[in-house]
Amino acid sequence: MPITKTNFINYSRCPRYASLDNIKKEKLLSDISYDDYLEEENINHIEEMLGNMFEIDENGEEVDLVDKLDRQLEAMLPYYNKVEAEAGKIVKKYFGGTVKYAADTKNQECFDFNRNGFNYLCYIDVFNEVDNKINIIEVKATTTNKYMSLKSNHKKGEKYSIFQKINNILYLKDELKGYDIESEMPLENYQKQKEKLYDRYKEGSYIFDLAIQRFIIEGEYKQSNNEDKLKDIKYYLGVLNADYIFPGKYINNEPIYEPDENGEELITFIDLTKVTEELQPFIISEADKLERYIKNGDTAECPLGKWCTYKKKNQCKFFNAICGKKIPKKNSSLNYVNNGQGFKTLSGERLKGLDLINEGYLDLLDIPEEWITNPNHTIERNCYQFDTIHIDKEKLEAGLKMLEYPIYHLDFETFPCPVPRFKGEKPYIQSPFEFSLHIEHEPGVCDFDKDNYIFLNSDLSDQREEMIKAMLKYMDPNKGTLFAQNVPFEKGRIKEMAECFPEYKQDLMKLYNRGFDLLWLVNTSSKMYEELGFDKERAKTFNYYNKALSGSFSIKKTLPVFSDLSYDKLVVKNGTEAIVEYANYDKMSKEEFNLKYEALKIYCKQDTWAMVLILDALRKLVK
């Protein structure tokens, strides 16, 4: 059986994955068509690309892709194919020689070799050969931020990345001859940041992919007596450049990704030749492990851990249905708010995340009361245990007094395209295509229809300036409150538009500075409430809590607590569906377009009306 890169990643997770995947020994060791596995790898590759976009919805909730995969593939695949195509072009520009790449995995360069009766198989996104030297480029639809954010410094000094960019390639600074790392940070700090690249479940996840490819490529060359080629192979990740700003050139309405005015390219390469070499002993041990797992066929329950990649885009497909099924869907031990550090036991041990589940602490009340030291955790526990509601009326009333009328209840729907589409945009910019605005003139004075204003793009063209004009037509930058659930998101979009359209910057930034978050009322804002005279501890504690929130203040959780308004009967029910409908504009018939266009308006309108209702309910709580 061919073990593809995807198989390798998944089968080495834990002892039971391969067995749960319904793989039998006789099937594993039989001859199966490469075409079958090629198609499987192609599908997995596409799902991985989609995962970069649809990991979390606009409310911070995980999104299930299973029933929407076909429509999302149709909508998003051209953009992700563009990433790989542009990577191929830029490889040719910077490395020269011959370049082989293809959107369809079946047409990519393939390597395979036999090990212990298993055939390891991988496909190369971009295969480059120059004067008998080979460059292997694994293209990932992530950005350079993932790697450039690995920074450190001397105490109180400026922070520096562990990477240095030279001629559009990121190099680790310890691999650059004569680079004075100690002038920027202690070597110990540098090594601590670099070590993160070796963690397959965190920053090193894509590097692990590339290291598997190296393992298979070297396996083939050794097995075919071509070991002399190994000394002339370099291994790179090709990722989107977070600093690239699209200059706005088009040919036949297609964006042309030339270098921007600062000389930045859309794709940047990361030289990981040495890192993937250092990872080879680990890859070999992982191969030994997965072969053992497959042959053992063990389906017995095993501990949960980082290998489950819980709540990440590559979460194990068996977690929800099988391994993590015992975790309560509401008010589990994992639902204590802001509890990344877990709980310190009386013996001094710290238990967190899935380790709590492994130790049998499933329910919120399973956590011993003496472990709880955070006042908000005490509030959560008491509300759940005694079915009470926590309300700090004094804080809530003080927060409500901070609102200046009119209140502009604003919500954007945005398209986080991996490649920038319009002038001035960067990769993965949250490009707005719709807004809904409800204007509340005085406390509680807001009509569902008469006080609602919607702007929605009529096609896929650049309509940002028309959107800005509509916003400034309805919102006075000199008075009132810009109000949103998670207002930093709305403020971020306003700031981006201000940068792209400087002629509107002054007014847009006035709106930006009037931002107020619904969460400051429902949850809290330490900074604001301290400024209002509350002590530090009280400023940190919830203004409101109800066990129905189950540790989350997303609008999906807060709305049912304060209103019977529901999204269930809407045609477009969430932000992910809104993205897909917008992306599919040019694939719709006129009739379907009219239906979906109205559905998008109804959905976005409901988002802002939900804020009106929640705010009104909060006012009533303090009366």
N, C-alpha and C positions, 0 to 999 in steps of 0.2 A: 504494500500500500504506500503511495506517495504521502509523505508528511509535508504539507505545505507550511509556509511561514505562519499562517493563521492557525493551522493545527498545532504547530509547535507552541505558539503562545498559549493556546487554550488547554492543550493536554498536559502542559507542565504546571498548570495552576495548582492542582490538588489531586489526590489519589483517585477521586471518583469521577472527574469530568469526562474522561474518555468512555467510561462505562455508561454514564448517563447519556452520552451521545449515541448510544446504541451501536457501538462498534464491537464486533466479535473477532476473536483471534483468527478464525479462518478467513474472514473478510480482510483483515489487516494484512495477512500474508499472501493473499491471492493477487493475481494480476488484474488491475482495474484500469480502464482506459484513462490515459492522461487527459483526454478532452473533458471527462467527467470532473476531474479535480481542478482542471483549468477553469471550468465554468464556476465551480464552487468558490475558488479563490477570487474570481472576478466579482462575484456577488458580495463576498466578504469585504473586498477592497472598496466597493461602492458604499456599503453600509458603514465602513469606517470613516469614509469621507463625510457622509451625512451626519455621523455622530459629532463631528466638529461643530456643526451648526445647531443641531437640535438636542443638545445635552440637557438644557434647562429652559423652561419657558419664562415669560416676562414676569411671572410672579414667584420665580425661584423654585418652581415645582418640576419634578422629573417628568419627561414626556415619553409615553409609550409609542414606539414607532410601528409596531407590528401591523396594525390595520391600515396604516396610511403610507406604507413604504412605497407602493407603486406610484402614487401621486407625487410624493416627495422626490423620488428618483427622477420622474419626468420633469419636475420643476427645477431641481437643483443640479442635476448631473452636468448640464452644459457649463455651469460655472466652475465646477470642480475639474472637469476635463480641461477647461481653460488654464487652470493652475499648472497642470502637468504639461500641457502644450507649451506654455510660456517658459516653463523650466527647461524644456528641451531646446528651445530657441536660444535661451541665455547661456546654456551649457555650450552650445556651438560657438557663441560669441566669445566666451571667456576661455574655453579650453581648446577650441579648434577640433581638427580631426573629423572622424565620422561619429554621428550621433544616431542612436536607435531609441525611439520612444513611441508609444501608442496609447490611445485612450482605452482600448480594449486590451485587457491583460493577455489574451490569447496571442496577441501579436508582439508582445514584449520579449526581450532576450530571456532565455530560460537556462537555469543550471540545475543539475541533479546529481546525486551520488548515492550509492548503497552503503548502508551501515547496519550490521546485525540483522539483516533481512528486511530492513525498512528503507524505503527510497525517499530521501529528503529532496524537496523540490522548491525552487523559488523563482520568481519573475522580477526583472529589474525595471524600475520605472524609467530610468534613463541610463543607457549603456553607452559610454564614450570611449573611443579608442584613438590614441594619438601616438604615432611613431612606436607602435608595439607596447605602449603604456596604456593602462586601462583606468578609467574613472567610473566608479559605481555611485549613482546618485539616487537615493530614496527620497521621493517627493512627498512632503507632508503639508496638508492644508492648515498648518498652524503658523504662527508668526515668530519673528526673531525675538519678540518680547519674552517668550518662554525661556530663552537662553541668556539674553542680555540682562535679564533681571537677576541673574545670579551675581550678586555684588557684595562687596565688603569695603572696609575702610580702617584707617587708624582712628582711635577715639576722637570723636567730634570732628573728624575730617570728612572730606567729600567721599562719596561712595563710588567705587569703580567696578566695572564688570570684569569677570575672569576671562572674557573674550576680547580680542582686538580685531577690528575689521581692516583688511588689506585687500584692495582690488576686488571688492565684493565677496570676499571669503572671510568667515569668522574663524580665527585661530585661537586656541587656548594659549594664554600668555606664557606659560612655562615651556611651550614648544617653540617659542620665538627666541632665537639666539640673542642673548644679551639683554633681554627685556628686564627692566628693574621693577619687579613686582613689589618689592619691599618699600618702594617709594610711595606706593598706593595703599598697601594693606600688609599686615603681617602674613608671612608665608603660611602660618597655621590657619588663618582665616581663609586664605586662598584655597588651601586644600579642603577645608570644610565645605566650601561652596562647590568645589569640583567633585567631591564625593557624591553629590546629589545626582550627577550624570550617570552613576552606576546603579541607581535604584530603578529597577524595571517597572515599578508600580507608581513612580512619581515622575520627576523631571526626566528620568532616563528611559521612559517607555518607548519613545521612538528610536532611541539609540539601541535599545534592546532589539528592536526590529532589524536595524541595520547590522547588528552583530550576528544575528541569526543568518542573514544573507551572506555575510562573510564566511561563516561556518560552512555553509552549503557550497559557496563558490570555491573555497579552498579545498573542500572535500572532493569536488569534481576534478579540479586540476591535479590534485595528488593522485587520485584514482586513475586518471588518464595519463599519468607520467608527464605532466606539464608543470611541475613544481617551479620551473624557472620563471614562469609568469607571475608567481606570487609576489616577488620582490618589487614589481612595477604596478601594483594596484593601489589606488587611493579610494577611500570611502567617505562619502559626503551625505549630509542631509541637505535637501533643497527646500527652503521654507519661504513663506511670504515675508517681505521686508516691511516691518511695522513703520518704518520711516518714509516709505514711498508715498508720494502725493501725485495722483494721476493728473498729468498736464492737460488732459481734455482733448486729445487728438483722436479723430474718428476717420475711418475710410469705409464707405458704404454702411454707415451707422454702427460699425463695429469699433470698439475702443482699441487704440493702438498703444501698447504699453512700452513706450520709449522711456529712456531715463528721464527723471524729473529735473527741475531746474537746479537741484542740488547734486545731480549726478547719481541719484539713487536708482537702483533697479527694482523691478517688481519682485524678483526672486533673489534671495541671497543664499549662498552655500556655506555649510559649516563643515570644516575638515575634522573628521572623527576617526581618522585612520588609526592613530595610536590608541585611542580609547577603545575602539572595537577590537583591537589586538589584545589589549589587556583584559577584555571581557571574554576571550575565547575559552579559558579554563572553566569559567562559570557556565558558558553556553554548552560546553561538553558535558558538564555535570547535569545540566538541565535536560540534555538529550538522553543521558543515562536514566534519569528519573522518569521522563515521559514514556520511554520504552518499557520500563518496569511497570508503570501504571497501566499501560495498555495491556500488557501480557497478564497482569494480575486480575484485571477485570473486576476490581473492587468497587462495589456500589455503597459500601457502608458509610454512615455519616462521619464526616471529619470536621475538625474545628474550622470556624469561620475566621477570616483574616484579610490582610491587605490583598491577597490573591483573588478575593471575590470582587475587588474593585467596586465596592458598594457605593452606589449613587454617583458613579462616574459613567462617562459615555460608553466605556467598554466593560460595564458591569457584566459579570458572568450571566449567561442567558438562563441558567438554572436557579439563580439566587431567589427570585421572587416566588417561583412555582414550587421549589423543593427545599433548598438548603436554608433559606431565610424565611420560610413560610411560618415558622413558629413565632416570629417577632410580631407582636400585636400591631395592627395597622394604625391604631390610635393610642396615644399615651403610653408608649413603650419606654423603656429605660433610655432609649436613644433620643427621646423627644424633650429632654431637658434643654432649655434654650441656651445657646452659646456655650456648649459644654464640650468643646474640643479637647480639653485637658482631662475630662472624665472626673472620677472621684478618688479621693485619697482614703484608703482604708485605715482602720485604727492601728494596724501594724506598720503603716507608712507606705504600703504598696499603692501604686496608682493604677486603677482599672479604667479603661476608656473604650469607646466604640464597640466593636464586635467582640472584644474580650469580655465585656459585661454579659453579652448573650451567651458566650461559651461557658461562663461561670454560673449561668442560670438566672441572671438578673434580667428578666424579660419585661415585666410590667414596670411602670413608673414607680409603683409602691414597693417593688422588690428591692429598691435601693434602700439600705438601712438609713433610718432617719439621722443617726449620728454622723453619717458621711456628708450630710448636706450642710454647707456653710454659706452658700450664696442665697441672699434674701429672695431673689426672683425664683430660685428653685423651691424655696419654702412656699412661696405663693402658689406655684404650679401644683405642688404636692397637696397642699391644703384644699385648693379648689377641686382637685380630682377626688381626693379622699372623702371630703365632706360635702361634695356637690354644691359648693358655694361660688359666688362671684366676687372677685376682688375689684374694688373701685376706689381710687384715690381722688375724691371729688375736688379737693382743694387744688391739687396739681392740675387736674383736668380743666377746672375753671380758669386757672391762671394761664394755661396754654391757649384756651379758647379766646381769651382777651387779647392775645397777640395777633389775632387775625384782623386784617384791614379789609374793608369792603370797597368795591365788589370782590368776591372771591372767584377766580378763574379756575374752575375744575378742568384740568387739561390732561389728555392722554394721547400719546403718539403710538401708532403702529409703525414698525420699522422693519427694514429688510437688511439683515446682516450678511451681505454678499462677501464671499471670500476675496473676490477681485473687485476693485473699485470700478464703478460704472460711470460716475460723473466727475467733472473737473473739480479738483480740490479734495476729493475723497481719498481715504486710505483703505488698505485691506481690512475687511470685517467691520468697517464703520457701520453704525446703526443708522442707515439712511431712511428718514421718515417718508412714508408714502400716504399717511392719513393722520389727521388729528380730529378729536372730538372735544368740544368745549361747552361746558355748562356754566353760565354766569349767574352767580348767586348775588343779588343786589343788596339784600339785607339778610339777617339771620332767618333762614327758612324760606326766603322769598326767591324761588327758582322754579320755573315751569319746565316740565319734561320736554315739551316740544318748542315752545316759544323762545325759551332761553338757551336753546341748543344750536350750535353752529358746527358744521362738519366740512372738512376739506378732504377729498379723496382723489388721488391721482386717477385720471381717466385712461391712462395707458402706461407703458413702461418707460416713457421718455422722462427727461429731467424737468420736474415741475416744482423744484424746491423754492424758486423765487416766488412763484404764484402762491405757494404755501405760506411763505413769510409775509407776503402782502395781506393774505387773509387773516393771519394771526394778529398782525398789527392793526387791521381794520376793526377787529372785535375786542382786542385787549389794549387798554391804555397803559403804556409803560411807566407812567408817572403816578399811578395810584393802584390800590388794590393788592391782592395776594395771588401769586401763582401757586396753585394747590394741586398736589398729586400724591398718589400712593407710591412711595419710593421716589421722591422728587429729584434726587441726584440723576436719575435716568433722563427725565424730561429736561432738566437743566443742561445735561451733557449734550443733548441733541440741539438745544438752542445755542449753546456755545459753539458747536461745530458749524451750524449754519451761519453764525456771526463771523466765523473765520473764513468761510467760503464766500460770503457776500458782505464785504466790509462796509458797503454803503448803508447797510441796515444794522451795523454792529452796535452803534450807540443805543438804539431803542431795544434791540434784542438783549443786550447785556443789562439793561434796566429791568427787563422782565426776569432775567436770570437771577438778579439780586433780590427779587421779591419772592423767591421760592420758600415754600412751607410744606412740610411733609405730614401727611395724615398719620404716619407712624409715630410722630412726635406726640400725638394726642393719645393714640391707642396704646402704644408701647411706652416709649419715653425718649427724651433727649437730655442726656446728662448735662451737656454744655448749656442748653437753653434754660433748664430748670435751676441750675446753680446760679445763672445770671438773674433768675427771678427770685433768688433768695432762699431756695431750698438747700438743705445740707447735702453733702456728697452722696451719702448712702441713699437717701430718699430720692435724690435726683436720678439715681441709677435704676430704681425699682419701677415696675410696671405701673401705668396709670389704670390699666384695665386688664383683667384676665378671666377667662372662662374655660372650663375644661374642654369645651368643644374646639378650642383653638389647637389643642394637641401640640403645643410647643411652636406653633407657626403663626406669624402675623401677616401672612400673604392675604391678598384680597379674597381669594377663594375660601379662606378660613374665616375671615372677619365678616364678610358679607352675610352668610347664613345666620350669624349670631345676632346681627342688628336688623336684618330684613328678610322677607320671604322672596326677594327677587332672585330669579334662577336663570342660569345660562343653558339649562338642559334642552329646551325646545328651540334654541336658536340654530340656524343653518351653519353659521360660523360660531364656534363655542369657545375658542381660545386663541392666543396669540400665534401659536404654531400654525393653526388652520388658516389664520389671516395671512400669514407669510406665503403659504402654499397657494392660496387663491390669487393673491396679487401676482406671484411669480408665474402663474398659469394664464394670465390675462390673454396673451396672444395665441393661446391654444383653444380658446373657448368659442363656441358659436355665439351669435348675437344674443340669442335667447338666454343661453347659460350665463353670458357676461352680465346681462341686465339683472338676472337673479342674484348672482354672486356679488355684484357691485352693491346692490341694496343690502344684502346680508352683511357685508363688511361695514356698511354705515350703521346698521342696527347694532352690531356687536360692539363697535367702538363707542357708540352713543351709550350703550348700557354700562360700559366701564366708567364713564364720567358720572352717569346718574347714580351708580353704586356709591361713589364717593360723596355725592350730595346726601344720599340716604344715611350713610354711616355718620357723617358729620352731624346731621340733624338728630340722630339717635344719641350721639355723645352729648349734645346740648341738653337733651331731655334728662340724661342721667344726673346732671348737676343741679337741676331745678328742685 
